Amino acid sequence: METIHTIEWMKQITHEARAQDRIVGLVPTMGALHEGHFSLIRAAQRECAPVVVSLFVNPKQFGPSEDLNQYPRTLEADRAALEALGVDYLFAPSPQEMYPPGFHTAVVVEGLSDRLEGRSRPGHFRGVTTVVLKLFGIVQPRFAYFGRKDAQQARLIRQMSADLNLDNRVVVCPIVRAADGLALSSRNVYLKGEDRRASAALSRSLAVVRDEIARGERDTARLLAALRRILTTEPRVALDYAEIVDNETLEPIASLRGTCYVLLAAKVGDTRLIDNALIEPDGANFKVSV
Ligand code: PAF
């Protein structure tokens, strides 16, 4: 695996790959890699060669009171893991390389980025779409891989790619969970002791929604009430939002129809976590993926 720090060299390499009709895949990450990232990389390797993994802790997507400085940085362990997986290129630019003095541009997916995570973390998605568009411009991948845990992020990136006529396909891969159901996230390292135990309540609440749907419940207010009942049994969990939204508009729906998501965010101790379940029509019923 080659580690690349400059935009110019990264562009050169993927330009040559495309000239040879090779299918370039991109897995954007902020490092502190875990099995969730590895599943994206394996998906990329099934469809693409070369596969580029970018590792950049993007300052623009952190709010002023958020965890930019504490965000886990494990470059050497990440590099070893990527090497073992057989990744072709690690793109690890510095903040100065990505945002040199005089950088002025921001990319905003209007509307979709104001709700849910966007309401709780103003400016977050503006930072995400700005850096992802830069990565798309640098690597110009045919396929780019994102985790479904960040479902709103994936929806925004899909919209940005369509609106800006980018020549890539956004692939969204399933959530990878720990044995107790906690969705894997680089921020899980913040969860210690009782907070780690309590955090499993999030996926339990989604599993209850799945069970209620299997019993025939279609009313989203009743489904969300069942979810809240589970979360209130866990005093360390403070719910920020829980909504059932349409997959395309991200607007709340009153009863299940089409493809939709249960999206939730909560603080467990000082750690903010997000999680979701995907609900898809399945004949006369619905299939729920937690
Ligand atoms: O999901 C992430 O890790 C980040 O938001 C991303 C997509 C790498 C952009 O910085």
Boltz pocket constraint, residues with backbone or C-beta under 6 A from the ligand:
constraints:
  - pocket:
      binder: B
      contacts: [[A, 28], [A, 29], [A, 30], [A, 56], [A, 58], [A, 61], [A, 127], [A, 128], [A, 131], [A, 132], [A, 150], [A, 153]]
      max_distance: 6.0
